[in-house]
Structures are given as structure tokens and as C-alpha cells.
């Protein structure tokens, strides 16, 4: 294969890889030379049950195509077992793709604790457990790529998905911090917000659109983010239907009040239009940049 993006001698863990997006990711990584740990508990989209056949089928596909893969049937909440599987089978881990997820959609007033806790457990705790188990190995070898799966439901909100949106935007907060901590050890961390026609989205997307949103139209971005060629870190990318775009935070320039005199709710009301005006908006890249306007306001009145 003549592709520039290659994973020869690299080991990739893909969670939730028994179907949908995860399956597409695993197959494409394998096509590009990676040894793949295909993880899938085999539960339902609601987080119930288990079935080993889903991961086994994907491994069979990879092997039939001449690739190298092993199935893992552990829950992502037992992340150390998934990473140990990679170490036992292939001796290392280089890329972690946190893809496993479930849906338990309900409006907030009807939501039960179980709906909240299970979504948190799979998406947030599961991604934490797998990544935390891999992290020491990535640091020691001075190389790693981690991809988290966020969602537009977290970025923009979505009716009936308060639990899912909470979890998915939380993963981007984790992405940003791990990107800072990992860079000195050449561990790059990014997040995607994918839209794909999978069993999790079936019935939520109009059928004629669902057929066009193939999971395979998401995976090329994931494989690139997992490669040595990619030098991006802390990014968030919306992807689906053959389109890829990067998302960034935007903030208005705001209004500064005299901190010595303080300000009142009436002052806020009088300046509300300016507070919410995005003309010439700022795009802070980190906490230091985020504090620039505040510090400038303090200096204006106190120096």
C-alpha cells in the first residue's frame, strides 16, 4: 500500500468497534497497517446485555483482508483490561480511539438517575479508564495519539439529551487538558463530533439522509488524527457525510466596569447589547488568552 499515512508496527485500540463508527475506524486503521484491538462489550444501544460476536466479526473481517487484529470483550469501565489485552497481544499501545457509547434519551423532567449514571459511566468514566490505563505507556515511549468522541449534542445542546450532551462536552474538556499535559511527551489529543448513520442514530435521522451518512465517511479523519503525520492537538472537529470542519470557541470583547466602584444589575442591563456583541470577537486558545481582557480591565482602572 502506497499511502503516506501508515501504522506499521503501531497498535491501535478502538472501543465500541463491533459496529457503526467503531467498526469503520478499526477496518480503516487495519488497512493502513495498524494492529488493532477491537473492543466491544456487545451490549445494546441502551447499555444492556453483552455479546462477544460483534467484536469477533470485525476481527474476522480484518484478518480476511490480510490485517492483524484481536477481539476484546471487556467493558470500557474496565479500561485497564483493554489496555492489558493490547500489551499481551502486541507488546505496546500507540493510539486510543474512545468511541464506545450508548443512548438513554429522555427529557430532563422524565429522566431517572439510572439514565444519567449509565450514560456518564460509559462515555466519561469509560473513556477515562481506557485512556488512564494507556497514558503511562504513551508517556514512557514518548509517543501517543488519543481521540475522544464528542457530539454536536454537547456543543450545541439537543432536546432530550441532557445526559448525553453533558457527557460529550465533558469529553472535550478532558481533551483540552490532556492535550496540554501530553504535548511534552509527544502525546497529541483531539476530539471529533461525528454524524453517522449507525444503530445509535437510526430512527433519529430521516431515512433518506441516514443512508448517505455512512460511518466510513467519518473514519478518514480519525485515522489521520491517530497518525504520526498529524501534529494537531486539543482540536475539535465536526465530521460527517464527507465533510470535515474545525470548531473553536468564540467570545465577545465584553464590557469593562470599574472594579473599584463595582457595578450593578442595572449596569449589566444597560450594557447587555455590547456584552453580547460578537463584532471583532476574540478566540482564546488557552486560559492565559482567556484572561487577557479581564486583566486589561484591572490594569485600566488600578494602575
TORZA-695254 format. One record per residue (C-alpha): x, y, z; residue in three letters. Coordinates in steps of 0.05 Angstrom, whole numbers, plus 32768, in hexadecimal, padded with zeros to 4 digits. Layout:
<recs>
XYZALA
...
</recs>
This chain:
<recs>
800080008000UNK
801D80447FECUNK
7FF7806F801DUNK
802180A48041UNK
7FF880998080UNK
80108056809BUNK
800D803280DDUNK
80407FFB80D3UNK
80567FE18117UNK
8022800D8139UNK
7FEB7FF18166UNK
7FA780128167UNK
7F6E8008819AUNK
7F2980188180UNK
7EF1801381B4UNK
7EAA8003819FUNK
7EC57FE7815EUNK
7E937FAF8153UNK
7E697FD98124UNK
7E5B801F8109UNK
7E9180538110UNK
7EBF80278139UNK
7EBE7FEF8106UNK
7ECD802080CEUNK
7F07803D80F6UNK
7F247FF98106UNK
7F207FE180BEUNK
7F42802080A2UNK
7F7A801F80D6UNK
7F877FD680C4UNK
7F887FE7807AUNK
7FBF801A8089UNK
7FEA7FE780ACUNK
7FD57FEC80F5UNK
7FCE7FB28125UNK
7F887FBE8141UNK
7F687FAC8184UNK
7F1E7FA88172UNK
7EFA7FB581B3UNK
7EAF7FAC81BBUNK
7E867F9281F5UNK
7E4F7F8381C4UNK
7E187FA481ECUNK
7DDA7FC881D3UNK
7DD8801281C1UNK
7DB9801C8206UNK
7DF47FFC8229UNK
7DD37FBA8239UNK
7DED7F73822EUNK
7E2D7F59820EUNK
7E3F7F3181D0UNK
7E857F1E81B9UNK
7E717F128171UNK
7E737F5C815CUNK
7EBD7F668169UNK
7ECD7F20814FUNK
7EAC7F2F810CUNK
7ED57F6E8102UNK
7F167F498113UNK
7F037F1480E0UNK
7EF87F4A80ABUNK
7F3C7F6980B9UNK
7F607F2680B7UNK
7F3D7F118077UNK
7F577F518057UNK
7F9E7F40806DUNK
7FA07F6D80AAUNK
7FB27F6080F3UNK
7F7F7F66812BUNK
7F677F48816CUNK
7F237F4C818DUNK
7F187F6681D3UNK
7ED47F5F81F6UNK
7EE07F878236UNK
7EB77FC3824BUNK
7ED980058242UNK
7ED08010828CUNK
7F057FD98293UNK
7F3480018268UNK
7F737FE28285UNK
7F5E7F9E826BUNK
7F577FBA8224UNK
7F9C7FDA8226UNK
7FB97F9A8244UNK
7F9C7F74820AUNK
7FC37FA081DAUNK
80027F968202UNK
7FF97F4B8207UNK
7FEA7F4281BEUNK
80167F76819DUNK
80467F9181D2UNK
80337FDA81CFUNK
7FFC800D81C3UNK
8003804B8198UNK
7FBE80658188UNK
7F7E806681B2UNK
7F3C80748190UNK
7F05807E81C4UNK
7EC7806F819CUNK
7E9B804481C8UNK
7E58806381DAUNK
7E0F805981EAUNK
7DCF808281E8UNK
7D998088821DUNK
7D7280C38202UNK
7D3D80E3822DUNK
7D27812A823CUNK
7D468143827CUNK
7D06814182A5UNK
7CFC80F88294UNK
7D4480E2829CUNK
7D5480B082D2UNK
7D9780AA82F6UNK
7DA7806A82D0UNK
7DA1808E828DUNK
7DD280C482A4UNK
7E02809482C7UNK
7E088061828FUNK
7E168095825AUNK
7E4A80B58286UNK
7E6880718297UNK
7E72805A824FUNK
7E85809C822DUNK
7EAC80C18263UNK
7EC4808D8295UNK
7ED1805A825EUNK
7EFA808B8234UNK
7F20809F8273UNK
7F2E80578288UNK
7F4980428244UNK
7F7280818239UNK
7F8D80818281UNK
7FA580398279UNK
7FC880498238UNK
7FE6808C824EUNK
802480728274UNK
803880488237UNK
802F80828207UNK
805980AF8235UNK
8090807C823DUNK
8098807181F2UNK
809380BB81E3UNK
805B80B281B0UNK
801080AC81AFUNK
7FD080C2818EUNK
7F8D80C581B2UNK
7F4A80D48191UNK
7F0B80E181B9UNK
7EC680DF819BUNK
7E9E811D81ACUNK
7E5C8132818BUNK
7E36816D8170UNK
7E04815D81A7UNK
7E39817281D8UNK
7E5181AE81B0UNK
7E0D81CB81A0UNK
7DDC81A481CCUNK
7DA4817781B5UNK
7D5D816B81CEUNK
7D58812D81F9UNK
7DA3812381FFUNK
7DB98147823EUNK
7DDF810A8256UNK
7E0080FC8213UNK
7E1081468206UNK
7E2F814C824CUNK
7E5B810F8240UNK
7E70812381FAUNK
7E84816A8209UNK
7EA781518248UNK
7ED38126821BUNK
7EEA816481F6UNK
7EFE81848238UNK
7F2881468245UNK
7F45814C81FFUNK
7F5C8193820BUNK
7F7F8183824CUNK
7FA081438235UNK
7FB9816781F7UNK
7FDE81978225UNK
7FFA81618252UNK
800C8131821AUNK
8030815E81E9UNK
8074815B820BUNK
807381108203UNK
805A811381BAUNK
801480FD81CEUNK
7FE2812281A3UNK
7F99812381B6UNK
7F5E8138818CUNK
7F12812F818AUNK
7EE081238153UNK
7E9581338151UNK
7E7E8101811DUNK
7E3C80F880F9UNK
7E3380B280DDUNK
7DFC808280CBUNK
7E03804E8101UNK
7DD68025812EUNK
7DDA805D8162UNK
7DBF80918130UNK
7D8E8064810AUNK
7D4980818112UNK
7D6580C58127UNK
7D7A80D980E1UNK
7D4C80D980A4UNK
7D558097807DUNK
7D6B80B8803CUNK
7DA180DE8062UNK
7DB480A3808FUNK
7DC8807A8052UNK
7DF880B0803CUNK
7E1A80BA807FUNK
7E47807E807AUNK
7E75807180B5UNK
7EAE80698083UNK
7EA880B38075UNK
7EC080C380BCUNK
7EFA809280C3UNK
7F2D80B48095UNK
7F3080EF80C6UNK
7F3880C08102UNK
7F70809A80DFUNK
7F9480DA80CDUNK
7F8E80F58115UNK
7FAC80B3812CUNK
7FE880B880FEUNK
803080D08106UNK
8023810380CFUNK
7FEF812680F9UNK
800C815C8125UNK
7FC9817A813BUNK
7FB781778184UNK
7F7C818F81AEUNK
7F518195816FUNK
7F0781888168UNK
7EED81748124UNK
7EA6816B810AUNK
7EA5813480D5UNK
7E71810E80ACUNK
7E5781038067UNK
7E9B810F8048UNK
7EA481548069UNK
7ED68168809FUNK
7EDA81AA80C5UNK
7EFF81C38102UNK
7ED981E3813CUNK
7EF58219816AUNK
7EDB824281A4UNK
7EC782898196UNK
7EBC82C081C9UNK
7EA5830881C4UNK
7ED5834081D7UNK
7EA7834E8212UNK
7EA0838C823DUNK
7ECF83A28275UNK
7EB483C382B4UNK
7EDE83E782E8UNK
7EF083B1831BUNK
7EFC83E58351UNK
7EB483FE834EUNK
7E9483BD833BUNK
7E5683B8830FUNK
7E0D83A98315UNK
7DDA837C82F2UNK
7DC083BD82D2UNK
7E0583C982B5UNK
7E0583838298UNK
7DC0838F8279UNK
7DD583D2825BUNK
7E1283B2823BUNK
7DF283708227UNK
7DF4837D81DCUNK
7E3F838C81DFUNK
7E4C8350820CUNK
7E2C832281D8UNK
7E498345819BUNK
7E7883168175UNK
7E94834A8146UNK
7EE083418146UNK
7ED883058174UNK
7F1382E58198UNK
7F26829B8191UNK
7F4E828981D0UNK
7F7B824D81C7UNK
7F8982418211UNK
7F7D825C8257UNK
7FB282918250UNK
7F9282AE8212UNK
7F4D82A78232UNK
7F6282D5826BUNK
7F80830C8240UNK
7F438339823EUNK
7F3683308288UNK
7F7E8341829AUNK
7F7D837C826AUNK
7F3F8397828CUNK
7F60839182D0UNK
7F9E83B682B8UNK
7F7483EC8298UNK
7F55840082DAUNK
7F8983EE830DUNK
7FCC840282EEUNK
</recs>
